[in-house]
Amino acid sequence: MSVRLGQIVDALGGSLEGGDRDTEILRIAPLESAGPGDLAFLNNPRYQSQLAASRAACVIVAPAMRAVALQRGACIVADEPYVYFARATQWWKRAQGGGERAGIHPSGVVDPEAHVHPTAWIGPLCVVERGASIGAHTVLKSRVTVGERCSVGERCILHPGVVVGADGFGFAPQNGQWVKIEQLGAVRIGDDVEIGANTCIDRGALGDTVIEEGVKLDNLVQIAHNVHIGRHTAMAGCAAVAGSTKIGAHCTIAGAARIVGHLQLADNVHVSTSTVVTHSISQPGQYTGVFPMDDNAKWEKNAATLRQLYRLRERIKALEQTRKDG
């Protein structure tokens, strides 16, 4: 199915320049591989060379790139090309018949004491347990589990394999064994949250684990019991947060980053890939703690040197004190 370029502009705004509203658009495609029937976008001026070489029917660009884009051909000028592209993908999905579904798939299991809004969709092999609540226009894709008394807000998307409300990892040691601490809390998820495939969010031990509105979690993310994640924070794949940590609003946690338990991160904190956060962060900013990759033999030498830094520091302190005393 194709659409006309004018239909996109009518729906999303922007200024169509150097092109025909009746141009047929077959798909939305990457700039470097787009063909004559495709709509593409340029967000970063560093890729101007790709713009010049692109065969796309039309390219979404910022006002600053308008003149360059017109030298190539048709363009839609928008203040935020990346956001326009995102809105275009949503509009395209709706136009192609991929709109909302509502109801419960025949293979879904919903406890009679659970509440599912009539506009929500419970996909194949999903389980919604006793006392759980699923908000309006929320989608559970497939094999999603929402545990008892957990709540999911409106317009959320939970991708395949998500588990909300499994027991947190709580055990008390006794004589070399472990005594289970029953997890009596739940999970509360706000509106407009998206959770990637096979991500797990554990229920709280006593209080609730809380995911505020607008949070985006990638695939294979682990959120432990009693964690609190502030609104519009995003976490990339394989990140993990240990128990009772509180993360502020508008933070970004990059892939494979780890945050130990009982910490607090301020709003607008950005943690780099593979960083291990071991103490609370009270100021916004970018934080990185990654030991650089190197040839293995060199890495082992550097690691051995790092292990000696404390002794070297103590020797320097002793020498400085001797100089002062002398």
PLY file of the C-alpha trace (Angstrom):
ply
format ascii 1.0
element vertex 326
property float x
property float y
property float z
element edge 325
property int vertex1
property int vertex2
end_header
0.00 0.00 0.00
1.30 3.46 -0.89
0.37 6.98 0.24
0.73 10.41 -1.28
3.36 12.81 0.00
0.68 15.43 0.56
-1.19 13.09 2.91
1.84 12.92 5.20
2.27 16.70 5.25
-1.44 17.25 5.88
-1.31 14.87 8.84
2.00 15.92 10.39
2.66 19.47 9.24
6.01 20.73 8.02
6.68 22.53 4.76
6.88 20.50 1.55
9.35 22.22 -0.79
10.65 21.32 -4.22
8.26 18.42 -4.58
4.79 17.33 -5.72
2.04 16.53 -3.20
0.93 13.65 -5.44
4.30 11.89 -5.28
3.75 8.25 -4.34
5.51 7.06 -1.17
5.95 3.31 -0.79
7.87 3.19 2.47
9.96 5.09 5.02
13.61 4.14 4.56
17.15 4.96 5.76
18.72 7.87 3.91
21.63 5.86 2.52
19.47 3.09 1.05
16.27 4.97 0.16
14.96 4.67 -3.40
12.71 6.78 -5.63
9.53 5.75 -3.80
10.86 6.32 -0.28
10.66 8.99 2.41
13.89 9.44 4.39
15.21 11.90 6.96
18.44 13.70 7.85
18.90 14.65 11.49
22.68 15.11 11.76
24.44 17.62 9.45
27.51 15.35 9.49
25.72 13.09 7.01
25.32 15.71 4.29
27.25 13.52 1.89
24.56 10.85 2.22
21.92 13.48 1.55
23.54 14.52 -1.71
23.80 10.91 -2.88
20.37 9.78 -1.70
17.79 8.63 -4.27
14.87 9.18 -1.87
11.70 10.73 -3.24
11.69 13.18 -0.33
13.90 13.87 2.71
12.84 15.36 6.05
15.35 18.07 7.05
15.81 20.93 9.52
15.49 24.56 8.32
19.30 24.89 8.39
19.59 22.09 5.80
16.83 23.38 3.51
19.10 24.89 0.82
21.33 21.82 0.64
18.34 19.50 0.48
16.69 21.47 -2.32
19.80 21.06 -4.46
19.08 17.33 -4.36
15.28 17.41 -4.73
12.08 17.41 -2.68
12.19 17.91 1.08
9.92 18.39 4.06
11.30 21.12 6.31
10.57 20.55 10.01
12.04 22.07 13.16
12.85 18.65 14.63
13.45 16.14 11.81
13.98 13.18 14.11
10.73 13.82 15.96
8.94 14.33 12.62
10.35 10.98 11.48
9.07 9.32 14.69
5.60 10.79 14.16
5.73 9.68 10.53
6.38 6.07 11.56
3.36 6.17 13.88
1.16 7.67 11.18
2.43 5.13 8.64
1.60 2.19 10.89
-1.93 3.47 11.38
-2.32 4.12 7.64
-1.17 0.58 6.85
-3.83 -0.93 9.08
-1.58 -1.53 12.07
-3.78 0.39 14.48
-4.87 -0.49 17.97
-6.40 -3.83 18.92
-8.58 -4.34 21.95
-9.67 -7.37 23.91
-8.10 -10.59 25.14
-6.53 -13.19 22.86
-8.15 -16.64 23.24
-4.91 -17.99 24.70
-4.56 -15.18 27.24
-5.27 -15.95 30.90
-6.86 -13.16 32.95
-7.86 -13.77 36.55
-11.51 -12.95 37.27
-10.34 -10.53 39.97
-8.03 -8.63 37.58
-9.15 -5.44 35.85
-8.44 -4.98 32.14
-9.71 -1.81 30.47
-11.96 -2.55 27.46
-9.57 -0.68 25.13
-6.48 -2.64 26.24
-5.08 -5.60 24.31
-3.94 -8.78 26.08
-1.93 -10.76 23.53
-1.26 -14.47 23.00
-0.21 -16.50 26.05
-0.25 -13.50 28.38
-1.11 -13.91 32.07
-2.73 -11.20 34.19
-2.97 -12.35 37.78
-5.40 -11.67 40.60
-5.91 -8.02 41.50
-3.72 -6.73 38.65
-4.85 -3.69 36.66
-4.23 -2.88 32.99
-5.01 0.67 31.82
-6.72 2.06 28.75
-5.09 1.53 25.33
-2.28 -0.50 26.87
-0.86 -3.38 24.83
0.60 -6.62 26.19
2.23 -8.20 23.14
2.69 -11.94 23.88
3.85 -14.12 26.78
3.70 -11.10 29.11
3.07 -11.77 32.80
1.62 -9.13 35.11
1.70 -10.41 38.67
-0.96 -10.10 41.32
-1.87 -6.59 42.50
0.51 -4.97 40.00
-0.79 -2.07 37.93
0.08 -0.89 34.43
-1.06 2.59 33.36
-2.58 3.86 30.14
-1.04 3.72 26.65
1.77 1.41 27.74
3.45 -1.19 25.53
4.89 -4.36 27.07
6.84 -6.41 24.54
7.07 -10.23 24.42
8.34 -12.00 27.51
8.08 -9.07 29.94
7.57 -10.11 33.56
6.09 -7.55 35.93
5.82 -8.53 39.57
8.01 -11.59 40.03
9.41 -11.90 43.55
12.34 -9.69 44.37
15.60 -11.35 45.38
15.17 -11.32 49.15
16.66 -13.91 51.53
17.92 -13.80 55.11
21.03 -15.87 55.94
20.75 -18.40 58.76
23.38 -21.00 59.61
24.71 -21.20 56.08
21.27 -21.39 54.54
18.77 -18.86 53.19
15.34 -18.00 54.57
12.98 -16.51 52.01
11.61 -13.01 52.63
8.13 -12.91 51.17
7.77 -10.02 48.75
4.60 -8.30 49.93
4.72 -5.21 47.74
3.70 -4.81 44.11
4.78 -2.94 40.95
3.18 0.35 39.88
3.78 1.43 36.29
2.66 4.88 35.11
1.21 6.01 31.78
3.04 5.95 28.43
5.69 3.47 29.55
7.30 1.08 27.06
9.09 -2.07 28.24
11.29 -4.16 25.95
11.28 -7.90 25.41
12.26 -10.17 28.32
12.69 -7.32 30.76
11.91 -8.13 34.40
10.56 -5.74 37.02
10.43 -7.29 40.49
7.74 -6.54 43.05
8.73 -4.71 46.22
9.51 -6.46 49.48
7.20 -4.25 51.55
6.58 -1.08 49.55
6.11 -1.04 45.78
8.54 -0.92 42.89
7.61 2.22 40.92
8.10 3.07 37.24
6.85 6.60 36.61
5.18 7.95 33.48
7.01 8.03 30.16
9.83 5.67 31.18
11.34 3.60 28.35
13.09 0.31 29.13
14.91 -1.67 26.46
15.19 -5.46 26.13
16.67 -7.61 28.91
16.68 -4.92 31.58
16.55 -6.01 35.24
14.77 -3.78 37.76
15.06 -5.16 41.29
12.62 -4.82 44.18
11.71 -1.39 45.55
13.50 0.49 42.77
11.92 3.83 41.85
12.51 5.21 38.33
11.53 8.82 37.63
9.47 10.03 34.71
10.82 9.95 31.16
14.01 8.12 32.10
15.32 5.69 29.44
17.43 2.56 29.97
19.13 0.62 27.18
19.52 -3.15 26.81
21.03 -5.34 29.53
21.16 -2.54 32.10
20.48 -3.62 35.67
19.41 -1.78 38.82
19.78 -3.38 42.24
17.22 -3.10 45.02
15.94 0.09 46.64
17.78 2.44 44.30
15.99 5.63 43.25
16.70 7.06 39.79
15.54 10.58 38.97
13.60 11.98 36.03
14.97 12.44 32.50
17.98 10.19 33.11
19.56 7.89 30.53
21.23 4.61 31.47
23.22 3.16 28.57
23.48 -0.50 27.63
24.98 -2.97 30.12
25.37 -0.31 32.81
24.86 -1.51 36.38
23.66 0.43 39.39
24.18 -1.05 42.85
21.48 -0.98 45.51
20.28 1.69 47.93
21.60 4.62 45.86
20.01 7.82 44.64
20.60 9.38 41.22
19.54 12.98 40.64
17.43 14.13 37.70
19.22 14.41 34.33
21.99 11.96 35.15
23.40 10.14 32.11
25.35 6.92 32.67
27.62 5.60 29.91
27.76 2.07 28.52
29.05 -0.65 30.89
29.58 1.80 33.74
29.14 0.45 37.26
27.57 3.07 39.52
28.71 2.35 43.09
27.73 5.57 44.88
24.88 8.07 44.79
25.01 10.89 42.23
23.65 14.23 43.40
24.49 16.40 40.39
23.21 16.12 36.80
25.73 15.27 34.09
27.45 12.48 32.18
29.14 9.76 34.22
31.52 7.11 32.85
33.51 4.35 34.49
34.70 1.99 31.76
38.17 0.43 31.74
39.29 0.72 28.09
39.64 -2.36 25.91
43.19 -3.17 24.80
45.36 -5.99 23.55
45.02 -8.66 26.25
48.71 -8.68 27.24
48.72 -4.88 27.61
45.42 -4.97 29.48
46.79 -7.47 32.00
49.85 -5.27 32.61
47.66 -2.21 33.11
45.34 -4.12 35.44
48.31 -5.29 37.47
49.55 -1.70 37.69
46.15 -0.50 38.89
46.28 -3.00 41.75
49.53 -1.36 42.92
48.19 2.20 42.87
47.10 2.20 46.51
50.54 1.10 47.74
52.15 3.70 45.49
49.84 6.37 46.88
50.76 5.43 50.46
54.50 5.57 49.64
54.10 9.04 48.11
52.18 10.25 51.15
54.91 8.90 53.43
57.64 10.60 51.37
55.75 13.90 51.41
55.32 13.66 55.17
59.05 12.94 55.58
59.86 16.05 53.53
57.54 18.15 55.68
59.03 16.76 58.90
62.56 17.33 57.62
0 1
1 2
2 3
3 4
4 5
5 6
6 7
7 8
8 9
9 10
10 11
11 12
12 13
13 14
14 15
15 16
16 17
17 18
18 19
19 20
20 21
21 22
22 23
23 24
24 25
25 26
26 27
27 28
28 29
29 30
30 31
31 32
32 33
33 34
34 35
35 36
36 37
37 38
38 39
39 40
40 41
41 42
42 43
43 44
44 45
45 46
46 47
47 48
48 49
49 50
50 51
51 52
52 53
53 54
54 55
55 56
56 57
57 58
58 59
59 60
60 61
61 62
62 63
63 64
64 65
65 66
66 67
67 68
68 69
69 70
70 71
71 72
72 73
73 74
74 75
75 76
76 77
77 78
78 79
79 80
80 81
81 82
82 83
83 84
84 85
85 86
86 87
87 88
88 89
89 90
90 91
91 92
92 93
93 94
94 95
95 96
96 97
97 98
98 99
99 100
100 101
101 102
102 103
103 104
104 105
105 106
106 107
107 108
108 109
109 110
110 111
111 112
112 113
113 114
114 115
115 116
116 117
117 118
118 119
119 120
120 121
121 122
122 123
123 124
124 125
125 126
126 127
127 128
128 129
129 130
130 131
131 132
132 133
133 134
134 135
135 136
136 137
137 138
138 139
139 140
140 141
141 142
142 143
143 144
144 145
145 146
146 147
147 148
148 149
149 150
150 151
151 152
152 153
153 154
154 155
155 156
156 157
157 158
158 159
159 160
160 161
161 162
162 163
163 164
164 165
165 166
166 167
167 168
168 169
169 170
170 171
171 172
172 173
173 174
174 175
175 176
176 177
177 178
178 179
179 180
180 181
181 182
182 183
183 184
184 185
185 186
186 187
187 188
188 189
189 190
190 191
191 192
192 193
193 194
194 195
195 196
196 197
197 198
198 199
199 200
200 201
201 202
202 203
203 204
204 205
205 206
206 207
207 208
208 209
209 210
210 211
211 212
212 213
213 214
214 215
215 216
216 217
217 218
218 219
219 220
220 221
221 222
222 223
223 224
224 225
225 226
226 227
227 228
228 229
229 230
230 231
231 232
232 233
233 234
234 235
235 236
236 237
237 238
238 239
239 240
240 241
241 242
242 243
243 244
244 245
245 246
246 247
247 248
248 249
249 250
250 251
251 252
252 253
253 254
254 255
255 256
256 257
257 258
258 259
259 260
260 261
261 262
262 263
263 264
264 265
265 266
266 267
267 268
268 269
269 270
270 271
271 272
272 273
273 274
274 275
275 276
276 277
277 278
278 279
279 280
280 281
281 282
282 283
283 284
284 285
285 286
286 287
287 288
288 289
289 290
290 291
291 292
292 293
293 294
294 295
295 296
296 297
297 298
298 299
299 300
300 301
301 302
302 303
303 304
304 305
305 306
306 307
307 308
308 309
309 310
310 311
311 312
312 313
313 314
314 315
315 316
316 317
317 318
318 319
319 320
320 321
321 322
322 323
323 324
324 325
